[in-house]
Amino acid sequence: MLHYAEYKTILSPKNNMNLYRGCSHGCIYCDARSACYQMKHDFEDIEVKADAAAILEAQLVKKRRPCMIGTGAMCDPYIPLEDDLRITRQCLAIIERHGFGLAIQTKSARILRDLDLLKAISVKAKCVVQMTLTTYDENLCRILEPNVSVTAERFAALEAFREAGIPTVVWLSPILPFINDTEENLRGILGYCVRADVRGIICFGFGVTLREGDRDYFYAKLDEHFPGMKQRYIRAFGGSYECTSPNNARLLCLFQDECRKHGVLYKPDDVFAYLRQFERKERQMTLFDMPGV
């Protein structure tokens, strides 16, 4: 399902954009379902921002200098609707044409459709692909993230970007207490990250956040797939917003040690600074490059 809505702007004050509102990936832990975001439509009834590409172009033209444009933080830019609507692709073409940088986040190998544009952006400026990885076990992945590329497909996409010379960052979150908060799961994901030569990994610790809206959906899915797990969460965390894994300290040490060993950025501030820093790659024209000189 989809519906269109009128917007006057696409970019936030920090140059982030979300082209859709809502999602069809079905991830059981999705924070974007939270009531605090005041979504006035069903989550799976995707809101499409009418004339998004034209609005983006108008905003970029007004900017005094290029910068990094971010997308994917609240809604994945590669939900299945993108196959037909191609709004993300239109916006990437505009970003490339105006010489802006890009930090794009997804869980979908569908992003490989736009590899040509991502490579074109990277010729002129920094282009970083961010991929969420939470679950090494493919069968568990299909339960936790049922309508999106499985982890092995996302890893294959990361390898494709490595081969294309496009840097990548992995979001290692959330890790669900009592479900995938294991050393085996962490080592499997980190192994993928090392093999794909990711630039950084964003991890705020091991656990999940729950609040009104997403908690209800999460608990319903726990009852469906993990009988008795909801009661275990209630006993362990009550109504807390932060549900931290009892294995957090041990897993965090393992995570940090492996990142240091392989030269991967792992402090959130360092990774975010890297994502925000605009870099122009195109050689500037000099007097001697001018025609007829």
GUKOL-142964 format. One record per residue: x, y, z of N, C-alpha, C in turn. Coordinates in steps of 0.2 Angstrom, whole numbers, plus 5000, padded with zeros to 4 digits. Layout:
XYZXYZXYZ/...
// end
This chain:
500449945000500050005000500450065000/500250124997500550184997500150244996/500350294998499950364997500450414997/500250474993500650524992500550584997/501050624999500950675003501350735001/501050795002501450855000501950885005/502550895003503050925007503350985004/503551035008503951095005504651085005/504951035009505651025009505750955010/506350935008506650865009507150855013/507650905013508250905017508050925024/508350895029508350925036508850975037/508851015043509451065044510151035044/510150965045510850935045510950895038/510550905033510650885027510450805026/509950785030509750715030509050715026/508950665023508250655020507950585020/507350585021506950525020506450525015/506450485010506050495004505350465005/505350415010504750375011504650385019/504050375021503850365028503450305029/503750255033503450195034503950145031/503750075031504250025029503849965028/504049915023503749855022504249795024/504849815027505349765028505149715034/504649735039504449695044504849675049/505449715050505949695056505549705062/505649655066505149645072505349705078/505949725077506249775082506149845080/505849865075505949925071505749985076/506250035077506150095082505650145078/505650145071505250195068504550185069/504350125072503650115073503450155080/503850185083503750215090503250275089/502850285094502250335093502550405093/503150415096503450475096503550505090/503650465084503750495078503050525074/502550515078501850535076501650525069/501750465067501550435060500750425060/500450465056499750465056499450415051/499750365049499550315045499850245047/499550195044499850125046500550125043/500950085047501650085046501850055039/501450005037501549975031501150015025/500750065026500450105021501050165020/501450155015502050195014501850265012/502050315015501950385013502550405008/502350425002502850444997502850514997/503450554997503450624997503350644989/502850674988502750694981503250744978/503450734972503950784969504650784973/504750734976505350734981506050754977/506150724971506750744967506750814965/506250844963506150914961506350964967/506050944973506150984979506950974981/507150914981507850904983508350954978/508250944972508650984967508551064969/507951084970507951154972508251174978/508351124983508651144989509451144988/509651094984510351084983510651144979/510251174974510451234970510551294975/510151294980510251354984510851354989/511151294990511651284995512351324992/512651354996513251394994513851344993/513851284996514451244994514151164995/514451124992514251054992514451024999/514050975001514150945008513950865007/513950835013513650765013512950765013/512550725009511850715010511750645013/511350635018511250575021510550555020/510450485019509750455019509750385021/509150365024509050295026509050295034/509050345038509050335045508350315048/507850345045507150335047506750285043/506950285036506550235032507050215026/507050155025507550125020507350155013/507850175010507750205003507650144998/507750085000507650034995507149984997/506550004999505949965000505749944994/505349884993505149864987504849914982/504449964985504150014981504650044976/505250054978505750084975505850054968/505749994967505849954961505449994955/504850014957504350044952504450124952/504450154958504450224959505150254957/505650224959506350244957506550314960/506250334965506350404968507050404971/507250354974507950354977508450364971/508350324966508750334960508750404957/508150434956508150504954508550554958/508450544965508850584969509550574969/509850514968510550504968510850534961/510450534956510650564950510750644951/510250674955510350744956510950754961/511050714966511650724970512250724966/512250674961512850664957512950724953/512450754950512450804945512750864948/512550884954512750944958513450934962/513750874962514350864965514350864973/513750834975513750824983513950754985/514150754991514350684994513650644996/513750584998513150545000513350495005/512950485010513050435015512350405015/512250345012511650315011511650245015/511050235019510950175023510450135021/510550065021510050015019510149955022/509649905022509649835023509549795017/509549825011509349795005509949785000/510049724997510449714992510149754985/509549774986509249814980509749874978/510049894983510549954982511049944976/511149884974511649864969511349884962/510749894962510449924956510749994954/510850024959511150094958511850104958/512250044958512950044958513250094953/512950104947513250154942513250224945/512650244948512650314951513050324957/513150274961513550274967514250284965/514450244960515150254957515250324954/514750344951514850414948514850464953/514550464959514550504964515250504967/515550444968516150434971516750464967/516650474961517150504957517250574959/516750614960516750684962516850694969/516550654974516450664981516450604985/516450604991516450544995515750514995/515750454994515050414994515150354998/514750345004514850295008514150255009/514250195008513650145009513650125016/513050125019512950105026512550045026/512749985029512349925028512149895036/511549885037511449855044511549785044/511849755049511949685050511849675057/511349625058511249605065511249535067/511149495062511049415063511449375058/511949335060512349295056511949235054/511549205058511149145057510549165052/510649135046510149155040509449135042/509249085046508649065047508349115053/508749135057508549185062508449245059/508849265054508749335051508049335047/507849275044507149285041506649295046/506749275052506249285057506249365060/506849385061506949455064506849505059/507049495052507049545047506749505041/506049495041505749445036505749465029/505649525028505549555021506049585018/506649575019507249615017507849565015/508349585012508849545010509149505016/509349445016509649405022510349435022/510649415028511349445029511849425024/511849365022512349345017512249385010/511649405008511549445003511849515004/511749545010511949605012512749605012/513049555014513749545014514049545007/513649505002513849504995513849574993/513349614995513349684992513949724995/514149715001514749755004515349735000/515449664998515949644994515949684987/515349694984515349724978515549794978/515349834984515549894985516349904986/516649854990517349854991517649844984/517449804980517749794973517649864969/517149894970517049954966517350014969/517750004975518150064978517650114982/517050094984516650134988516650114995/516850154999516850135007516250115010/516250075015515650055018515650065026/515150065029515050065036514450025038/514549985043514049935045513749965052/513149955052512749965058512649905062/512949895068512849835071512349845077/511749845075511149855080510449845076/509949825080510049805087510249735088/510549715094510649645095510249625101/509749585100509249565104509449525110/509349545116509449505122509149435122/509449385124509249315124509049285117/509249325112509049295105509649295101/510049345100510649345095511249375099/511149385105511749415109512249365111/512549335106513049275107513649295104/514249265107514849275104514849245097/514549195096514549165089514249205084/513649245086513349285081513849345080/514149375085514549435084515149415080/515549355081516049345077515949335070/515349305069515149295062515049355058/514749405061514649475058515249515057/515649505062516349545062516749505057/516749445056517049415050516849435043/516249445043515949475036516249545035/516249585041516549655041517249655039/517649615041518349615040518449595033/518049545030518149515023517949575018/517449615020517249665016517649725016/518149725021518549785022518149855024/517649845028517249905030517649955033/517450015032517850075035517750085043/517050075045516950075052516350035053/516150025060515649995062515250035068/514650045067514250085072513950035077/514150045083513849995089513850045095/513250045098513150085104513050035110/513249975109513249925114512749875112/512649825116512249765114511549765118/511049765114510349775117509949805112/509349815114508749845110508449905114/508149955111507750005114507049985112/506549995117505849985116505450045119/504950065116504550115118503850115115/503350155117502650145115502650145107/502350095105502250085098502650025095/503350035096503749975094503749915099/503649935105503649885110503049835109/502549865108501949815106502049775101/502249795095502449755089502949705091/503449725094504049675096503749625100/503349635105503149585110502649535106/502249565102501749525098502149475093/502749495091503149455087503549405091/503749425097504049375102503549315103/502949335104502449285106502349235100/502349265094502249225088502849175087/503449195088504049165086504449135091/504449165097504849145103504349135109/503949085110503549075115503849085122/503649125126503849135133504449195133/504649215128505149265127504949335130/504349355128504049415131504049415138/503849365141503849365149504549375151/505049345148505749345150505949425149/505749455144505949525143505649565149/505049555151504649595156505049585162/505149525164505549505170506249545170/506549545165507249565165507249645165/506749675161506849745159506249785161/505749755163505149795165504849835159/504749905161504549945155505149995153/505749975154506350015153506450025145/506650085143506750105136507350065134/507950065138508550025136508549955139/508549905134508549835136509249805135/509749815139510449795138510549725139/510849695134511049615135511449605141/511349555145511749535151512449515148/512549505142513249485139513549555136/513249615138513549675134514249685136/514549675142515149695143515649645140/515549585140515949535136515949545129/515349555126515349565119515649635116/515549685121515849745119516649745119/516949705123517649695123517849665117/517549605115517649575109517649615103/517149655103516949695097517549745096/517749785102518249835102518949805100/519049745103519749715101519749695094/519249665091519249645084519349705080/519049765081519049825077519749855077/520049855083520749885084521249835080/521149775080521549725077521549735070/520949755067520949755060520849825057/520949875061521049945059520349975057/519749955060519149975059518950025064/518650085061518350135066517750105070/517750115076517250085080516950135086/517250185087516950235092516450275088/515850275090515250315086515450385084/515750425089515950485087516450495081/516850445081517350445075517050425069/516550375069516250345063515750405060/515450435065514950495062515350555060/515950565063516350615060516550605053/516750535052516950515045516350525040/515750505042515150505038514950585036/515050625041514850695040515450735036/516050715035516550755032516550745025/516350805022516350805014517050805011/517150775006517750765002517650774995/517950824992517950834985518450794981/518350754976518850714973519050744966/518550774963518650804956519250854956/519750854952520250904952519950964950/520151014953519951084952520251114945/519951144941520151174935520651234936/521151234933521651294934521651334927/522051384928522051434922522351394916/522851344917523151304911522651254908/522051244912521651194909521051224905/521051294905520551334902520651324894/520051314890520151304883520451374880/520851364875521151414872521751444875/521951424881522551454885523151414884/
// end
